[in-house]
């Protein structure tokens, strides 16, 4: 299982089309006035106001949106509870909210936190495997795949 390239993950200080730096933020996505997805990581430009959903989580966000669209009535979830990468990013964001977080510090924090999260999930996976809980193993592999470049498969 190959880990995410942290340099690829950290697009925090990428340039906006206006030439200014983008920064990490979290927003609530509202779709069709009935679906709310809280704590979605986005890159935003404070200069021109442009923002975009973080590309590494976009496909998972679309999957979640599709699942919620099939439900009737109002629906809402917190994305950081569904996506491991978004959760790691949010932890770092909240801990450094009052300080300007530079790209090098964010990169090292992301690398360390992703490694910790992968190790934790692998430990829990080992426990699930020892107990023969295939369903739990599959859920854990899905969570692990959110922190890797390739889809994970249960063994």
C-alpha positions as CSV (number, residue, x, y, z in Angstrom):
1,X,0.0,0.0,0.0
2,X,1.6,3.2,-1.1
3,X,1.1,6.3,1.0
4,X,0.1,9.6,-0.5
5,X,2.9,11.8,-1.7
6,X,2.7,14.5,1.0
7,X,4.0,17.2,-1.4
8,X,1.1,16.3,-3.7
9,X,-1.3,16.5,-0.7
10,X,-0.1,19.9,0.4
11,X,-1.4,22.2,-2.2
12,X,-2.2,24.7,0.5
13,X,0.1,27.4,-0.8
14,X,-0.6,26.8,-4.5
15,X,-1.2,29.9,-6.5
16,X,-4.7,31.0,-7.4
17,X,-5.5,32.1,-10.9
18,X,-5.2,35.7,-9.6
19,X,-1.6,35.1,-8.6
20,X,-2.1,35.0,-4.9
21,X,-1.6,32.1,-2.5
22,X,-4.6,29.8,-1.7
23,X,-5.0,28.6,1.9
24,X,-6.8,25.7,3.5
25,X,-10.3,26.2,4.8
26,X,-13.4,24.2,5.6
27,X,-16.9,24.9,4.3
28,X,-20.4,23.5,4.4
29,X,-21.6,22.2,1.1
30,X,-25.4,22.7,0.6
31,X,-27.0,20.9,-2.4
32,X,-30.6,21.4,-3.6
33,X,-31.4,23.2,-0.3
34,X,-31.9,19.8,1.5
35,X,-28.4,18.2,1.7
36,X,-25.7,19.6,4.1
37,X,-22.2,18.3,4.2
38,X,-20.2,20.0,6.9
39,X,-16.4,20.4,7.2
40,X,-15.4,19.9,3.6
41,X,-11.8,20.9,2.9
42,X,-11.4,23.6,0.3
43,X,-8.6,25.8,-1.0
44,X,-9.6,29.5,-0.9
45,X,-8.0,32.7,-2.1
46,X,-8.5,35.5,0.4
47,X,-7.6,38.0,-2.4
48,X,-10.2,37.2,-5.0
49,X,-12.6,35.0,-3.0
50,X,-12.2,32.0,-5.4
51,X,-12.4,28.6,-3.7
52,X,-12.4,25.0,-4.8
53,X,-13.0,21.6,-3.2
54,X,-9.7,19.8,-2.4
55,X,-9.1,17.5,-5.4
56,X,-8.0,14.5,-3.3
57,X,-11.4,14.2,-1.6
58,X,-13.6,15.3,-4.5
59,X,-14.5,11.8,-5.7
60,X,-15.4,10.7,-2.2
61,X,-17.5,13.9,-1.7
62,X,-19.4,13.1,-4.9
63,X,-20.0,9.6,-3.7
64,X,-21.4,10.9,-0.4
65,X,-23.5,13.4,-2.2
66,X,-24.9,10.6,-4.4
67,X,-25.8,8.5,-1.4
68,X,-27.6,11.5,0.3
69,X,-29.4,12.4,-2.9
70,X,-31.1,9.0,-2.9
71,X,-32.6,9.7,0.5
72,X,-35.8,11.6,0.8
73,X,-36.2,14.7,3.0
74,X,-33.4,16.6,4.6
75,X,-30.0,15.0,5.0
76,X,-26.7,16.0,6.5
77,X,-23.3,14.6,7.5
78,X,-20.0,15.8,8.7
79,X,-17.4,15.0,6.0
80,X,-14.5,14.7,8.4
81,X,-16.3,11.8,10.1
82,X,-16.4,10.0,6.7
83,X,-13.0,10.7,5.2
84,X,-9.7,10.0,6.9
85,X,-7.6,12.5,4.9
86,X,-10.2,15.3,5.6
87,X,-10.2,14.5,9.3
88,X,-6.3,14.6,9.5
89,X,-6.4,18.0,7.7
90,X,-9.1,19.3,10.0
91,X,-7.2,18.3,13.1
92,X,-4.1,20.3,11.9
93,X,-6.2,23.2,10.8
94,X,-8.0,23.5,14.2
95,X,-4.8,23.2,16.1
96,X,-3.2,26.0,14.1
97,X,-6.2,28.1,13.4
98,X,-4.9,31.2,15.2
99,X,-1.4,31.0,13.7
100,X,-0.2,31.3,10.1
101,X,0.7,27.7,9.2
102,X,3.5,27.7,6.6
103,X,3.8,25.0,3.9
104,X,6.8,23.2,5.5
105,X,5.2,22.9,8.9
106,X,1.9,21.7,7.3
107,X,3.8,19.2,5.2
108,X,5.6,17.7,8.1
109,X,2.5,17.6,10.3
110,X,0.5,15.9,7.4
111,X,3.2,13.3,6.9
112,X,3.4,12.5,10.6
113,X,-0.4,12.5,11.2
114,X,-1.1,10.4,8.1
115,X,1.5,7.9,9.2
116,X,0.1,7.7,12.7
117,X,-3.5,7.3,11.3
118,X,-2.4,4.5,8.9
119,X,-0.6,2.7,11.8
120,X,-3.7,3.1,14.0
121,X,-6.0,1.8,11.3
122,X,-3.6,-1.2,10.6
123,X,-3.6,-2.1,14.3
124,X,-7.4,-2.0,14.4
125,X,-7.5,-4.0,11.1
126,X,-5.3,-6.7,12.7
127,X,-7.7,-6.9,15.6
128,X,-10.7,-7.2,13.2
129,X,-8.8,-9.9,11.2
130,X,-8.0,-11.9,14.4
131,X,-11.7,-11.8,15.2
132,X,-12.7,-12.9,11.6
133,X,-14.9,-9.8,11.1
134,X,-14.8,-9.4,7.3
135,X,-17.2,-6.5,7.3
136,X,-15.2,-4.4,9.7
137,X,-12.0,-5.3,7.8
138,X,-13.6,-4.0,4.5
139,X,-14.6,-0.8,6.2
140,X,-11.1,-0.3,7.6
141,X,-9.6,-1.0,4.2
142,X,-11.9,1.7,2.7
143,X,-10.7,4.1,5.3
144,X,-7.0,3.2,4.7
145,X,-7.5,3.7,1.0
146,X,-8.4,7.4,1.7
147,X,-4.8,7.8,2.9
148,X,-3.2,5.9,0.0
149,X,-2.8,6.3,-3.7
150,X,-4.3,2.8,-4.5
151,X,-7.5,1.2,-3.4
152,X,-6.8,-1.1,-0.5
153,X,-8.0,-4.7,-0.5
154,X,-8.7,-6.9,2.5
155,X,-6.6,-10.0,3.0
